[in-house]
């Protein structure tokens, strides 16, 4: 029986040509052009091999497809294609989750050889430990804070205290706690108030606070992106929406604080 391949790529030309070539080599290929199509296909039938582009519409979407396949069909061989050799170092870190990866355009002989070798040696994958974004942020709070603090020190004029990294790590943990709590006004007010008091203690202006939130947001998203294969995607959209709501509220509250008149002597 021919090995069944699910091929996922958002480029129509590749989606037409590569499956045709793989079919000539004796494989049975189903093509999908989006994450939604890929999820629908894997829910309808079993596959022996998944070949997914790394970026399907959005950067890193291939990780979402691999993660879904690992959960639903743990014996399926998973291969990632990427057109960006610079991703090689990052991909090394996730090779325990992906059977192999190839740089596009991969020669057909190399791709066929990789498929056949992985099929001969395949074993059921161990289930991936899925994490919600709050857990991911707590585990990486120190690294995120260190990177953000270094970025701010290099690229902003306003000086910050030596313990600024500690301040950022505490704010990230508070953000993680708030993401797990019900998204109520009192919960949001608590984290916003805590952040505002910390900014006042550090003596940071509105502009510096906005810069800090912008940099922090970037490193939060980069951390989520780098760990996307282990993120529980069923909560991902909600968690990202709540992060945005909290960060916007922080900026708004800081602006209000600066516009309030100073208390009378």
C-alpha positions in Angstrom: 0.0 0.0 0.0 1.4 3.4 -1.0 2.4 5.7 1.9 -0.1 8.5 2.4 1.4 12.0 2.5 -0.3 15.2 3.7 1.5 18.1 1.9 0.9 21.6 3.3 2.0 24.8 1.4 0.3 28.1 0.7 2.1 28.5 -2.7 -0.2 27.2 -5.5 2.6 26.4 -7.9 4.4 24.2 -5.3 1.1 22.7 -4.2 0.5 21.5 -7.7 4.0 20.4 -8.8 5.5 18.7 -5.8 2.5 16.3 -5.0 2.5 15.3 -8.7 6.2 14.4 -8.5 5.7 12.5 -5.3 2.8 10.6 -6.8 5.2 9.5 -9.6 7.5 8.1 -7.0 4.7 5.9 -5.6 3.2 8.0 -2.8 -0.5 8.9 -2.3 -0.6 12.7 -1.7 -3.2 15.0 -0.3 -2.5 18.7 -0.6 -3.6 21.5 1.6 -3.1 25.3 1.2 -3.8 26.5 4.7 -3.8 25.4 8.4 -7.5 25.0 8.3 -7.4 22.7 5.3 -4.6 20.7 6.9 -6.5 20.2 10.1 -9.6 19.2 8.2 -7.7 16.6 6.2 -6.0 15.0 9.2 -9.3 14.8 11.0 -10.8 12.9 8.1 -8.2 10.2 7.4 -4.9 8.8 8.6 -1.5 9.8 7.1 1.9 8.2 7.2 3.9 11.4 6.5 3.3 15.1 7.0 5.3 17.6 4.9 4.6 21.1 5.8 6.1 24.5 4.9 7.3 26.4 7.9 5.3 29.6 7.0 1.8 29.0 5.8 0.1 32.4 5.5 1.8 33.4 8.7 5.3 32.8 10.1 5.5 29.6 12.1 2.1 28.2 11.0 3.9 24.9 10.1 4.5 24.4 13.8 0.8 24.5 14.5 0.2 21.8 11.8 2.9 19.6 13.2 1.6 20.0 16.7 -1.9 19.0 15.7 -0.6 16.0 13.8 1.5 14.9 16.7 -1.6 14.9 18.9 -4.0 13.3 16.5 -1.7 10.8 14.7 1.4 10.2 16.8 2.9 7.6 14.4 2.9 10.0 11.4 6.4 11.1 10.2 6.6 15.0 10.4 8.9 16.9 8.0 9.2 20.7 7.8 10.2 22.7 4.7 11.7 26.2 5.1 12.9 28.6 2.5 15.0 30.4 5.1 18.4 28.8 5.9 18.8 31.3 8.7 16.1 29.3 10.6 18.5 26.3 10.8 19.7 27.1 14.3 16.2 27.7 15.6 15.0 24.5 14.0 17.8 22.5 15.7 16.1 23.3 19.0 12.8 21.7 17.9 14.2 18.6 16.2 12.9 16.5 19.1 9.4 17.5 18.0 10.0 17.3 14.2 11.4 14.2 12.5 13.4 16.2 10.0 13.5 19.5 8.1 14.7 20.4 4.6 15.7 23.7 3.0 13.6 24.8 0.0 13.9 24.1 -2.8 14.8 20.6 -1.7 15.9 18.3 -4.6 13.2 15.6 -5.1 15.7 12.8 -4.7 16.6 14.2 -1.2 13.0 14.6 -0.2 12.1 11.1 -1.3 15.1 9.6 0.4 14.3 11.5 3.7 10.7 10.2 3.5 11.7 6.6 2.9 14.3 6.6 5.7 12.0 8.1 8.2 9.2 5.7 7.3 11.6 2.7 7.9 12.6 4.0 11.3 9.4 5.6 12.5 8.2 5.1 16.0 5.2 6.6 17.8 6.0 10.1 19.1 5.8 10.9 22.7 2.9 13.3 23.4 4.0 16.9 23.4 3.4 18.7 26.8 1.1 21.5 25.8 1.4 24.7 27.6 -0.8 27.8 27.9 0.8 31.1 27.2 0.9 32.1 31.0 3.0 29.0 31.8 5.3 29.7 28.9 5.8 33.4 30.1 6.5 32.3 33.7 9.1 29.8 32.5 10.8 32.4 30.3 10.3 35.5 32.5 13.9 36.0 33.3 15.1 35.5 29.7 12.5 37.9 28.3 13.2 40.5 31.0 17.0 40.3 30.4 16.6 40.7 26.6 14.1 43.5 26.9 16.2 45.4 29.5 19.3 45.1 27.3 17.3 46.4 24.3 16.0 49.3 26.3 19.5 50.2 27.6 20.9 50.2 24.1 18.1 52.1 22.3 16.5 54.6 24.8 17.8 57.8 26.3 16.1 57.7 29.6 18.3 55.9 32.2 16.8 53.0 34.2 17.9 51.6 37.5 20.2 48.6 37.7 17.4 46.3 38.9 15.3 47.1 35.8 15.5 43.5 34.7 14.0 42.3 38.0 11.3 44.9 37.6 10.4 43.6 34.1 10.5 39.9 35.2 8.0 40.8 38.0 5.7 42.5 35.5 5.8 39.5 33.2 4.8 37.1 36.0 2.0 39.5 37.0 0.9 39.5 33.4 0.9 35.6 33.4 -1.2 35.5 36.6 -3.7 37.9 35.1 -4.0 35.9 31.9 -5.1 32.8 34.0 -7.6 34.9 36.0 -11.0 35.7 34.7 -10.8 38.8 32.4 -12.7 41.0 34.7 -12.3 44.7 35.3 -11.1 44.2 38.9 -8.4 41.7 37.8 -7.3 44.0 35.0 -7.3 47.0 37.3 -5.0 45.2 39.8 -2.3 44.4 37.3 -2.5 47.9 35.7 -2.3 49.5 39.2 0.7 47.4 40.1 2.5 48.3 36.9 1.7 52.0 37.3 3.1 52.0 40.9 6.3 50.3 39.6 6.7 52.9 36.9 6.3 55.8 39.3 8.8 54.2 41.7 11.3 54.0 38.8 10.5 57.6 37.8 9.8 56.7 34.2 8.0 59.1 31.8 5.0 58.3 29.6 7.3 58.1 26.6 9.6 55.7 28.3 6.7 53.6 29.5 5.4 53.3 26.0 8.8 52.3 24.7 9.1 49.7 27.5 5.7 48.2 26.8 6.5 48.1 23.0 9.8 46.3 23.5 8.3 43.9 26.1 5.4 43.1 23.8 7.9 42.2 21.0 9.9 39.9 23.2 6.8 38.3 24.5 5.6 37.5 21.0 9.0 36.2 20.0 9.0 33.8 22.9 5.6 32.5 22.0 6.7 32.2 18.4 9.8 30.2 19.3 7.8 27.8 21.4 4.7 27.6 19.2 4.9 23.9 18.7 4.2 23.3 22.4 1.6 26.0 22.9 -2.0 24.9 23.6 -3.5 26.5 20.5 -7.1 26.2 21.8 -6.3 29.1 24.2 -3.7 31.0 22.0 -6.0 33.5 20.4 -7.7 34.4 23.7 -4.4 34.7 25.5 -3.0 37.0 22.8 -6.1 39.2 22.8 -5.9 39.5 26.6 -2.2 40.4 26.4 -3.0 43.2 24.0 -5.9 44.4 26.2 -3.6 44.5 29.3 -0.8 46.3 27.5 -3.1 48.9 26.0 -4.6 49.5 29.5 -1.2 50.0 30.9 -0.4 52.8 28.3 -3.8 54.4 28.9 -3.5 54.4 32.7 0.0 55.8 32.5 -1.2 58.6 30.3 -4.0 59.4 32.7 -1.6 59.4 35.6 0.6 62.0 33.9 -2.3 64.2 33.0 -3.7 64.4 36.6 -2.7 67.6 38.4 -0.2 67.3 41.1 -1.7 67.2 44.6 -1.9 70.6 46.4 0.9 71.3 48.9 
